[in-house]
């Protein structure tokens, strides 16, 4: 399975993501620069975290208007799996690949700590390596991770089982509505999430709870 990682000025988790994909799949992902207008044929495209363009205007707003975004939208429409983590989630929202918005954390402070996540839908291309309702550990590091959607959108997400992860056991770090930590598009091939699974994939990280997400997305375990 081949993967690609999008590179943008200001990201700081791209190397972490490349290292995680390389370690888990056995081969490094291809990299796509923000001015590229095409994306190679791959099975998974990842937009990693950080602070693209310094989070000016809105988090992800400038990045979502760079040339790579049209190619990313086209790949997603073709059914290619796309995952956005933290700033990558913000970019996918700004690019119209997922619904809703990410606001300033309810505490109005940057949050960097470990949280617990409930696997709310284990029947997706990204979560097949987990059990339904499983609680996993995952680090977060963000200032604008407070997910919000209007009532109709939230109901669609709930009714269509498109909430992939929820913050569990009172560890919601940002005030996200319905404790949402990660959501899917209607087709199920685009995932956006605030926590950083790439930073918990081996015992050197203190645990490997994030590993199954990549194994699932890379087709190394059955969904």
C-alpha positions, 0 to 999 in steps of 0.5 A: 500500500502506498501513501503520500504526505502533504508538505506545507510551510509551517507544519511541524508534524510532517516528519513524525507522520513520515516516520510513522508511515515508514515504520508501519508500512516498511516503505517511506511515503511520497511527499507532495509539496503545497504547490504541486498540482498533481498527486501520484496514485496512492492508497492513502493521502495524509495532511499532517499537523502543525501551523500551516502559514502561521495559522493566519486568517484562520487555521488552515484557511491559506493552506486550503487555497494552495494548488495541491487542494484541487488535486486532493479534492479530486483524489477524495472524490475518486475514493482514495483514502484521505486523513487530516490530523490536527491542522490537517483536519482544519485544512480538510474542513476549510477545503470542504472535504468535511463539514463543520468548523474548529473553533478556539479551545473553550479554555482559550489556551493551547492544550498539549497532553494525553487524552482518551478516545472512544472508538465510536465506529470501528467499521471504517477503513481507518478504524477496523483494527480497533474494537467498537467502543474501545478506549485508546490513549492519544496525545493532543496539541492544539489551540483551535480544536473545539469542533462545532457543527450546526444542529442539522449537521451534527444530527447527520453525523450521529445518524449516519455513524460518521463520528469515528472518535470521541473524547472519553472519560472526561478528557475532552480538552477543547469543548468539542460538541458531543465530545467529537475528536474525529469525523468521516465524510459521507462516503467514509474515505475521508477522516479528520481528527484532532489527536495525533495517532502518529505520536503513539505507534511504538513502545518508544513513544510510551505505547502503540495505541495509534498504530492500528489506525495506520494499519487499518488505513494502509490495508494491513488489517481488515476493516 
